[in-house]
């Protein structure tokens, strides 16, 4: 892989580059990064899944970003469509995490109001530590009770999940860095609450065309666009992989 901005140079160790980037923890919540991939014409899926857009360079960055996270955050819809299982870091990643004082593997956190999640799914049954389920008071009681035996259920908000309060609770439980992998609705609400510190976007050299592939964010419009600045830009396997930091 090649870094093409700000200083062009070969990147032999993507994991070390990503891990070495500063991510200062805010006072009352974890550092939140969003990791997404999109086609040249803005599509975030092919046949409803993001895997059709990726190549080895993207998968390397995906793994590196997960490796620095204490928690991997995703919406329930993304978890269902993408067929999430528990994070399974390599032996080298586990050793690097231990050296940084982190648990061997990041914990999964799923945002869901409906709690339409299968307690017997592999993401619960095979997890090294129980995933978090971030929900709200209006969530179905039966669904909450069914998940409490396989997950740590965090109730934040009344009619909808209060993402700021949920992240604050993850911070209270020891999370310093959270990696959000979508979907678009969750991304949109995180932006609306101005909770995003880092946006990692891979641009795939594919043109998907029309259809229902969607874009990286949906939901509430922002009264004023939020500004970000480019931290680095990498190139590999025909992809462009950028790291952008929120300007505050």
Residue, then its C-alpha position, 0 to 999 in steps of 0.5 A: x500500500x502507498x501513502x499519497x498524502x501528506x507525505x508519499x511513502x510506502x506503507x509496509x505495516x497498515x496496522x502500525x500506521x492505524x494504531x499509531x494515529x492519535x485518538x485523544x479520548x473526549x472527557x465524557x465519551x470514547x473517541x468515535x470513528x466511522x469506517x465506511x466504503x463507497x463506490x465512485x458513484x456513492x453506493x455503499x453496497x452491491x447486492x445489499x452488502x458492502x463486501x462487493x466493494x472491497x479488496x484486500x487493501x480495504x480489508x487490511x484497513x478494516x482489520x486495523x481499525x477494528x484492532x484499535x477499537x475497544x468496541x465495534x458499534x453497528x446498527x441492528x439492521x447492518x448486523x442482520x444484513x452483513x451476517x455479523x459474528x463476534x470479532x476474531x482478531x489474529x494472534x498478532x493483533x491480540x498480542x498488540x492489543x495486550x501490549x496496549x493494555x486492551x482486551x484480546x478482542x473488541x466487544x461488539x455493541x449493537x444499537x436496536x430499538x426493536x430488539x429483533x435479534x436472535x439470542x442464539x446467533x453466533x455473535x452472542x453464542x461465540x463471543x469472547x465477552x458478551x456484546x453490548x445491546x444499546x436500546x431505549x426504554x420503549x424497547x419491547x420488554x420481552x426482547x430485552x429479557x431474552x437478550x439479557x442472558x447473552x448480552x449486556x443491555x444498556x438502556x439509554x433514552x426514552x422513545x429512541x436510543x440516546x446515542x450520546x448517553x449510550x456512548x457515555x455509558x460505554x466510556x464509563x465501562x472502560x471504552x476509549x475508542x469505538x469503531x462504528x461500521x454503520x449502517x447509514x441511519x446510525x451514521x446519520x444520527x451520530x453526525x446529527x449529535x456531533x459525536x463523530x471524531x474520525x471518518x475513515x472512507x474507502x473509495x472503491x473503483x466501481x460504478x454501481x449505478x442506480x437501485x437501492x444501494x443507498x449512501x453512507x448516511x441517512x436520517x436527519x439533515x444537518x442545519x450546517x455541514x460539519x467540517x473535517x480535514x484530511x489526515x492521510x490518504x492511502x492507495x492500494x488495489x485500485x482503492x483510495x483510503x482516506x482518514x478524515x478528522x472532525x474539525x472542532 
